[in-house]
Amino acid sequence: MKKLTRIASFALAAFACGTVAAQATYPAKPITIVIGSSPGSTTDGLARAVGQQITKETGQAVVVDSRPGAFGGIAAQMVARAAPDGYTLFMTTNTTQAANPHLVKNLPYNPIKDFAPVGQLVQGYMLMVVNPAVKANNVQEFVALAKKEPGKLSFGSGSSSARVATELFQHMTATKLNYVPYKANPPAVLDLVGGQTDVMIVDLTTSLPQVKSGKLRALGLSSPKRSSLVPNIPTIAEQGLPGYEASYWNALYAPAGTPAPLVQRLNELMRKAMATEPVRRFVADNGMEVTPTSPEELARFQVAELERWGRIIKDAGIQPE
């Protein structure tokens, strides 16, 4: 019996040494960051910016794998089933980790149990934009137009954040818009530019370039205060809708079961990347704030966000589908 105990102890020690050695040399091969949105989205740009800095730090390539669809659910399932070795990561938003559980009846992944939190990256707000053909130059005029012809105007959405932001707007203004779902926000914005839909409340990454080129008209920001990036655009709240606010966040996750020392190493690489000038410039240029956290802080934050998004979705009258 003592012999078996010694053998087991030696085996455990050897495994532990091997694990530590593997973590000490991590990464030893390219890393894949899976995203649930399409190229051109905020998450895509952030993943590429962070990935470039991790490559500079480690010498290993970082590949961004775009898997849009099911409001990020396809990407979430892929990472949940991946090996917990640190080489397949999930950069995502509150859409998959906090909102989807309240919007999808049979969610094919568990946002808590299937992932190991690495750290939060950024927080941002959104812009309410309309096709120039819509005869509204501000929020009040849009509300009046929507009430004049209920159900005639439509909005597109390729994320839960964009959808819930618009559903909440409808709830608070007693208006009715037709909902058009998309796999991701960039194609939804392109259809808005083309006149297939009328309005969106969406991240600045995909909307602001179209506003600057004159292809879309900005009506208001979803933030509690104006942005220094676009100081002339008023908030939605200050245009007769006090209390209106809609935000989103990006965070990094690994598959559940990823060893804690490896998660800490990933958090270290993430923090170093977020502190670099190129990443901070990308974040600022897209109206976001850098908010790096520890794995433990992200875990607590996500639990609170699950509850908060549940309340928002319930208050907006959205039924799970």
Secondary structure, DSSP 8 states (H G I E B T S, - for coil): -HHHHHHHHHHHHHHHHHHHHHHHT--SS-EEEEESS-TTSHHHHHHHHHHHHHHHHHS--EEEEE---GGGHHHHHHHHTS-SSSSEEEEEEHIIIIIHHHH-TT-SS-TTTTEEEEEEEEEEEEEEEE-TTS--SSHHHHHHHHHHSTTTSEEEESSHHHHHHHHHHHHHHT---EEEE-SSHHHHHHHHHHTSS-EEEEEHHHHHHHHHTTSSEEEEESSSS--TTSTTS-BSTTTT-TT---EEEEEEEEETT--HHHHHHHHHHHHHHHTSHHHHHHHHHTTEEE----HHHHHHHHHHHHHHHHHHHHHTT----
